[in-house]
Amino acid sequence: MLRWPVAEDAGSNQTTYYLILGLTAATVWRNYCACLLH
């Protein structure tokens, strides 16, 4: 499986990890809504 090196750090890298995770989730959600509207 893929392992995120960022998740193993307990510093500011963890914040970056959650930020990337949030952006990815937002992009997927936006694409999902766009599919429903079309």
N, C-alpha and C positions, 0 to 999 in steps of 0.2 A: 504493500500500500504506500501511497504518497505520505511523506512526513513533512510537516511544516517546521523548518528550523526556528521560525519566529516563535512558535508556540512553546518552545522549550526554554526560552529566555523569560525572566520575570521582571524585566525592566520596561523601558519605553517601547521595546519591540512588541510587547504584548498588546499595547495600544494600537500599534500599526497593524497587527494581526486582525484585531477586531474591526479596525477601520476598513481594511481590505475586504473582510468578510461582509461587513455591512454594505459596502459599495457593490459587491457582487450580488448580494441578495436583492438590493434595490434595482439593479440592472435586470435581473431575471424577472422580478415582479413587474417592472415596467414593460418588458417584452411580453409577459403573460397577459397583462391588461390590454396591450395593443392588439394581441391576437383575438381577444374576446370582443373588442370594439369593431374589428374588421370582419 
